[in-house]
Amino acid sequence: MKTRADIKERISALRRLMEAYGLHAFIIPSTDPHSGEYVPEHWESRKWISGFTGSAGTVVITLNDAGLWTDSRYFIQAEEQLEGTGIRLFKDRLPETPSIPQWLGSVLEKGNQVGIDGWVNSHLEAETLRNELKSSGLSLVTITEDPFDTIWSNRPSLPQSPIFILDEKRTGASCTEKIARIQEAIAKNGASAIILSALDEVAWTLNLRGDDVHCNPVFISYLLISKEDCTLYILEEKINDEVHAYLKANHIHVQSYGTLAEDLRMFKERHEGILQISLLANEALANLSSQHADTIFAPSPVALMKAVKNETEQEGFRKAMKRDGVAMVKFLRWLEKAVPAGGETEISVDQKLYAFRAEQADFKGISFDTIAGYKEHAAIVHYEATPETDIPLKAEGMLLLDSGAQYLDGTTDITRTIVLGPLTEEEKTDYTLVLKGHLQLQNAHFPAGTCGTQLDILARHAMWKAGINYLHGTGHGIGHFLCVHEGPHQVRMNHMPTLLEPGMILTDEPGIYKAGRHGIRIENTLLIVPAQETEFGKFYKFEPLTLCPIDKEAIVVSMLTDEELAWLNNYHQMVYDSLCPLLDKDEQNWLKEATTPLKR
């Protein structure tokens, strides 16, 4: 177990390396060479050097100071984990918090050099950082030798678990069809080749899945698609005979993961035309492309292609949600008796829910680490119980349970705030405000050409009237047996320009968090479907995919409009009708009670 002294020694080791490079600061993001949100242990450098375990954050080390920038989900967690390390917490996105370039401009002298690892910083981030530092008289230095290879003893190796084929009956399209769509899309940009570096894009394109990233069924790789051929760069020991035959049958060459850089240096000798690469690709890859090929920077067409689910994928989600709903009903029924009996904790209920999900067909693990926050722990937006923080559940207050699963036909993400016993009037009011926001978004109708930012107000309006807000996004996309967080579409306050289209999947998860008291969130997963077409154009709406009762115990019915009450009752009827045939008699009776219509 690491100690505060360990963290300080790691920082000292990096500072010695910085001095050797002539650097006065070094920036360590949370990403990997593939711009992933969740990364393999091999690239968890920010976590290793700081001790902060949240999924998002950036550490900056200078020769005599250090800071961590992270968002509101992790403020409380970061304060606890950084204590005694010498790393200061900077609360990102608050008006009083300086950006990283602003802070460096205030603590460094003009002419000083700031370093980054070119393999784990995107080209867009590097360009933005370079320009912002320049305004303070600082320069950005990109290094391509991983500094942590030198100072991180016993560093985890690259993952070597095997990859496997996701059958076309689940994907609804062959990899050959997908590659043809990609080639057609880049040709419109004047390009004849493209590098895919995002792991979920490679997995989606090839109809392959892996186990290299915790909770995300992806594998470490790059994919180069050109007019002449298609090459997968991967650790070759990850490919078994079946996958080798599959790749060969689909005319996909295989090269060792580490040879992409050398192949890019030979690009003009082997390929004709222009190479397209995303601004989100890492800086080292972007520089190699620019130096050795005629290059254009443009968004990958794959992001939008995989965001719009085909009919097979949509039906897969519906099937996965039914199985997940069965697991949730079994769990909630168990929880109702288990908590009063005593002996249950945040960790034990997480384990029990996992067991119920593991009983379901095509279960392939969880889609993210479960958030099981009881009472004041629920106010920590992305709380994850540890043996040190785990607390017993009592027949009072509320439990916030945010969880999800990976199934071969879909990925789930659901949050329920569960009443365990008597509540305060404040808790009931806050719960109902969250429910109102959830229902207003879930039941929106909107015209074609709408982006998620334009809908965000629906989820916040009721709580804004009460002087309450939350700082995280309201909704994110979800991959098809892929990453639980998927773009480019989102619902959030800051502008997200991607237009919402039928076939896209979004979460709906407003919340209220009051430090030291309680946290509340209600989340369903929604599918965008056509609503109607009038003289004013096409209109869309949301189909709720999540099938699980919403706890009625905390609802202040008088705060709901007639429309909201009808929406809730109709949703509960749908949940009952969908899940009842899959449950035994006792479970059916429990679900009947949980979905009985609310009345005034």
Residue pairs with C-beta under 8 A, 6 or more apart in sequence:
2 51
4 51
4 83
4 84
4 85
6 51
7 49
7 50
7 51
7 85
7 86
7 87
8 85
8 86
10 48
10 49
10 151
10 152
11 49
11 61
11 66
11 85
11 86
11 87
13 151
14 26
14 49
14 61
14 147
14 151
15 61
15 63
17 147
17 150
17 151
18 24
18 25
18 26
18 61
18 63
18 115
19 63
21 115
21 141
21 143
22 113
22 141
23 113
23 114
23 115
23 141
24 62
24 63
24 108
24 109
24 112
24 113
24 114
25 60
25 61
25 62
25 63
25 104
25 108
25 112
25 113
25 114
25 115
26 60
26 61
26 114
26 115
26 116
26 147
27 58
27 59
27 60
27 100
27 114
27 115
27 116
27 121
27 129
28 45
28 46
28 49
28 50
28 58
28 59
28 60
28 61
28 117
29 46
29 58
29 120
29 121
29 125
30 37
30 39
30 46
30 47
30 55
30 56
30 57
30 58
31 37
31 39
31 43
31 120
31 121
31 122
32 39
32 40
32 42
32 43
32 120
33 43
33 119
33 120
33 197
33 282
33 284
33 285
34 197
34 198
34 199
34 220
34 282
35 122
35 197
35 198
35 280
35 281
35 282
36 198
36 199
36 213
36 216
36 218
37 55
37 56
37 483
37 485
38 55
38 213
38 214
38 215
38 216
38 368
38 483
39 213
40 156
40 158
40 159
40 212
40 213
40 214
40 220
41 156
42 155
42 156
42 157
42 158
42 159
43 120
44 156
45 120
45 148
45 152
46 52
46 57
46 58
46 59
47 53
48 148
48 152
49 59
49 61
49 148
50 57
50 59
50 68
50 81
50 82
50 85
50 87
51 81
51 82
51 85
52 59
52 68
52 70
52 74
52 77
52 78
52 81
52 82
52 87
53 77
53 81
53 384
54 70
54 73
54 74
54 77
54 78
54 382
55 382
56 70
56 71
56 73
56 74
57 68
57 69
57 70
57 74
57 78
58 68
58 69
58 70
58 100
59 66
59 67
59 68
59 87
60 66
60 67
60 68
60 69
60 100
60 103
60 104
62 104
62 107
62 108
65 88
65 107
66 85
66 86
66 87
66 88
67 87
67 88
67 89
67 90
67 100
67 103
68 78
68 82
68 87
68 88
68 89
68 90
69 90
69 92
69 97
69 100
70 78
70 89
70 90
70 91
70 92
71 92
71 93
71 471
71 472
72 91
72 93
72 381
72 471
72 472
73 381
73 382
73 471
73 472
74 381
74 382
75 89
75 91
76 379
76 380
76 515
77 380
77 382
77 383
78 89
79 89
82 88
82 89
90 97
90 98
90 103
91 97
93 471
98 106
99 132
100 129
101 129
101 132
101 133
101 135
101 136
101 138
102 132
102 136
104 114
104 133
104 136
104 138
105 133
105 135
105 136
105 137
105 138
108 114
108 136
108 138
110 136
110 137
110 138
111 137
111 138
111 139
112 138
112 139
113 138
113 139
113 140
113 141
114 129
114 133
114 138
114 139
114 140
114 141
115 140
115 141
115 142
115 143
116 126
116 129
116 140
116 141
116 142
116 143
116 283
117 142
117 143
117 144
117 146
117 147
118 126
118 142
118 143
118 144
118 282
118 283
118 284
118 287
119 144
119 146
119 282
119 283
119 284
119 285
120 282
121 129
121 142
121 282
121 283
122 279
122 280
122 281
122 282
122 283
123 277
123 278
123 279
123 280
123 281
123 282
123 283
123 285
123 286
123 287
123 297
124 279
124 280
125 283
126 140
126 142
126 283
126 286
127 279
129 140
130 139
130 140
133 139
133 140
134 140
142 283
142 284
142 287
144 284
148 155
149 155
158 220
158 235
158 257
159 211
159 212
159 213
159 219
159 220
160 235
160 237
160 238
161 210
161 211
161 212
161 219
161 238
162 210
162 211
162 238
162 239
162 240
162 243
163 208
163 209
163 210
163 219
163 234
163 238
163 239
163 243
164 208
164 209
164 210
164 243
165 207
165 208
165 242
165 243
165 246
166 207
166 208
166 209
166 408
166 481
167 207
168 174
168 207
169 312
170 312
170 313
170 316
170 408
170 409
170 481
171 207
171 312
171 313
171 480
172 310
172 311
172 312
172 313
173 310
173 312
174 207
174 250
175 205
175 206
175 207
175 250
175 252
176 250
178 204
178 205
178 206
178 207
178 305
179 205
179 225
179 230
181 301
181 305
182 194
182 205
182 225
182 301
182 302
182 305
183 225
183 227
185 301
185 305
186 192
186 193
186 194
186 225
186 276
186 298
186 301
189 276
189 296
189 298
190 274
190 296
191 273
191 274
191 275
191 276
191 296
191 298
192 226
192 227
192 271
192 272
192 273
192 274
192 275
193 224
193 225
193 226
193 227
193 271
193 273
193 274
193 275
193 276
193 293
194 224
194 225
194 226
194 275
194 276
194 277
194 300
195 222
195 223
195 224
195 260
195 275
195 276
195 277
195 278
195 281
195 285
195 289
196 202
196 205
196 222
196 223
196 224
196 225
196 300
196 302
197 222
197 277
197 278
197 280
197 281
197 282
197 285
198 278
198 280
198 300
198 302
198 303
199 212
199 213
199 216
199 218
199 219
199 220
199 221
200 216
200 218
200 306
200 479
200 482
200 483
200 486
201 223
201 300
201 302
201 303
201 306
202 208
202 218
202 219
202 221
202 222
202 223
202 232
203 209
203 210
203 217
203 218
203 219
203 482
204 302
204 305
204 306
204 479
204 480
204 482
205 223
205 225
205 302
206 223
206 232
206 247
206 250
206 252
208 219
208 243
209 217
209 218
209 219
209 481
209 482
210 217
210 218
210 219
210 220
210 238
211 217
211 219
212 218
212 219
212 220
214 369
215 365
215 366
215 367
215 368
215 369
215 406
215 484
216 367
216 482
216 483
216 484
217 364
217 406
217 481
217 482
218 482
218 483
219 234
219 238
220 234
220 235
220 257
221 232
221 233
221 234
221 257
222 232
222 233
222 257
222 260
223 230
223 231
223 232
223 233
224 230
224 231
224 233
224 260
224 263
226 271
226 273
227 271
227 272
227 273
228 270
228 271
228 272
229 251
229 253
230 251
230 252
230 253
231 252
231 253
231 254
231 255
231 263
232 247
232 252
232 253
232 254
232 255
233 255
233 256
233 257
233 259
233 260
233 263
234 254
234 255
234 256
234 257
235 256
235 257
236 254
236 256
239 247
239 254
244 254
247 253
247 254
255 263
260 285
261 284
261 285
261 288
263 270
264 285
264 288
264 289
264 292
264 293
265 288
265 291
265 292
266 292
267 275
267 289
267 292
267 293
268 292
268 293
268 294
271 293
273 294
274 293
274 294
274 295
274 296
275 289
275 293
275 294
275 295
275 296
276 295
276 296
276 297
276 298
277 285
277 286
277 289
277 295
277 296
277 297
278 297
278 298
278 299
278 300
279 286
279 297
279 299
280 299
280 300
281 289
286 295
286 297
289 295
299 488
303 487
303 488
304 488
304 498
306 479
306 480
306 482
306 486
307 477
307 486
307 487
307 488
307 489
307 498
307 504
307 505
308 501
308 502
308 503
308 504
309 317
309 480
309 503
309 504
309 505
309 527
310 503
313 410
313 480
314 503
314 527
316 409
316 410
316 480
316 481
317 409
317 410
317 411
317 480
317 505
317 525
317 527
317 545
318 410
318 545
319 407
319 409
319 410
320 362
320 405
320 407
320 409
320 410
320 411
320 412
321 410
321 412
321 525
321 545
321 546
321 547
322 547
322 578
322 579
322 582
323 360
323 361
323 362
323 363
323 407
324 357
324 360
324 404
324 405
324 407
324 412
324 414
324 546
324 547
324 548
325 546
325 547
325 548
325 575
325 578
325 579
326 360
326 579
326 582
326 583
327 353
327 356
327 357
327 359
327 360
327 405
328 353
328 356
328 414
328 416
328 547
328 548
329 548
329 549
329 579
329 583
329 587
329 590
329 591
329 594
330 356
330 583
330 587
331 349
331 352
331 353
331 356
332 416
332 418
332 548
332 549
332 590
332 594
333 586
333 587
333 590
334 352
334 356
335 344
335 349
335 352
335 418
336 590
338 344
338 349
338 352
339 393
339 394
339 395
339 420
339 421
340 395
342 392
343 392
344 352
344 392
344 393
345 385
345 390
345 391
345 392
345 393
346 372
346 373
346 374
346 377
346 385
346 389
346 390
346 391
346 393
346 399
347 372
347 385
347 387
347 390
349 372
349 393
349 399
349 401
350 370
350 372
350 385
350 403
353 370
353 401
353 403
354 366
354 370
357 363
357 366
357 405
360 405
360 407
361 407
362 407
362 408
362 409
363 405
363 406
363 407
364 405
364 406
364 407
364 408
364 481
365 405
365 406
366 403
366 404
366 405
366 406
367 404
367 405
367 406
367 411
367 412
367 413
367 484
368 403
368 404
368 413
368 484
369 384
370 384
370 401
370 402
370 403
371 382
371 383
371 384
371 400
371 401
371 402
371 403
371 415
372 383
372 385
372 399
372 400
372 401
372 403
373 379
373 380
373 383
373 385
373 399
373 400
373 519
374 391
374 393
374 397
374 398
374 399
374 400
374 420
375 391
375 397
375 398
375 517
375 518
376 515
376 516
376 517
376 518
376 519
377 383
377 385
377 389
377 391
377 519
378 398
378 399
378 400
378 417
378 513
378 518
378 519
378 520
379 513
379 514
379 515
379 516
379 517
379 518
379 519
380 513
380 519
381 472
381 511
381 513
381 519
383 389
383 519
385 391
393 399
393 420
394 420
394 421
395 420
395 421
396 420
396 421
396 422
397 420
397 421
397 422
397 423
397 427
397 518
398 417
398 418
398 419
398 420
398 423
398 427
398 431
398 518
398 520
398 554
399 417
399 418
399 420
400 415
400 417
400 418
400 519
400 520
400 521
401 415
401 416
401 417
401 418
402 413
402 414
402 415
402 521
402 523
403 413
403 414
403 415
404 411
404 412
404 413
404 414
404 484
405 411
405 412
406 481
407 481
408 481
409 480
409 481
410 480
410 481
411 478
411 479
411 480
411 481
411 482
411 483
411 484
412 478
412 525
412 546
413 478
413 484
413 507
413 523
413 525
414 523
414 524
414 525
414 546
414 548
415 509
415 521
415 522
415 523
416 522
416 523
416 548
416 550
416 551
417 431
417 434
417 519
417 520
417 521
417 522
417 551
417 554
418 551
419 551
419 553
419 554
423 431
423 553
423 554
426 517
427 518
427 520
427 554
428 554
428 555
428 556
429 466
429 556
429 559
430 468
430 512
430 514
430 518
430 520
431 520
431 554
431 555
431 556
432 554
432 555
432 556
432 559
432 560
433 462
433 463
433 466
433 468
433 512
433 559
434 463
434 510
434 511
434 512
434 520
434 521
434 522
435 522
435 550
435 555
435 560
435 564
435 568
436 462
436 559
436 560
436 564
437 458
437 459
437 460
437 461
437 462
437 463
437 510
438 459
438 508
438 509
438 510
438 522
438 523
438 524
439 564
439 567
439 568
440 458
440 459
440 461
440 462
440 564
441 455
441 458
441 459
441 474
441 475
441 491
441 508
441 510
441 542
442 508
442 524
442 526
442 542
442 544
442 567
442 571
443 541
443 542
443 563
443 567
444 455
444 458
444 541
444 542
445 531
445 532
445 539
445 540
445 541
446 454
446 455
446 500
446 539
446 540
446 541
447 536
447 537
447 538
447 539
447 540
448 499
448 501
448 537
448 538
448 539
448 540
449 499
449 537
450 499
450 500
450 540
451 489
451 495
451 496
451 497
451 498
451 499
451 500
452 474
452 475
452 489
452 490
452 491
452 492
452 496
452 498
452 500
452 506
453 491
453 492
453 493
453 494
453 495
453 496
453 497
455 491
455 500
456 474
456 491
456 492
456 493
459 474
459 475
459 491
459 508
459 510
460 469
460 470
460 474
460 493
460 510
463 469
463 470
463 510
463 512
468 512
470 510
470 511
470 512
470 513
472 492
472 511
473 490
473 491
473 492
473 493
474 491
474 492
474 508
474 509
474 510
475 490
475 491
475 492
475 506
475 507
475 508
475 509
475 526
476 485
476 486
476 487
476 490
476 491
476 506
476 507
477 485
477 486
477 487
477 488
477 489
477 490
477 504
477 505
477 506
478 484
478 485
478 486
478 505
478 506
478 507
478 525
479 486
487 498
488 496
488 498
489 496
489 498
489 499
489 500
489 504
489 506
490 496
490 498
490 506
491 506
491 508
500 506
500 528
500 540
501 528
501 540
502 528
502 529
502 530
502 540
503 527
503 528
504 527
504 528
505 525
505 526
505 527
505 528
505 545
506 525
506 526
506 528
506 542
507 523
507 524
507 525
507 526
508 523
508 524
508 525
508 526
508 542
509 521
509 522
509 523
509 524
510 521
510 522
511 519
511 520
511 521
511 522
512 519
512 520
513 519
513 520
522 550
523 546
524 544
524 545
524 546
525 544
525 545
525 546
526 542
526 543
526 544
526 545
527 542
527 543
527 545
528 540
528 541
528 542
528 543
529 540
529 541
529 542
529 543
530 538
530 539
530 540
530 541
531 539
531 540
531 541
532 538
532 539
533 539
544 571
544 574
547 574
547 575
547 578
547 579
548 575
549 572
549 575
549 591
549 594
549 595
550 568
550 571
550 572
552 594
552 598
555 598
557 565
557 598
557 599
557 600
558 600
560 568
565 598
565 600
568 598
569 597
569 598
572 594
572 595
572 596
572 597
573 595
573 597
575 591
575 595
576 591
576 592
576 595
579 591
580 588
580 591
580 592
583 591
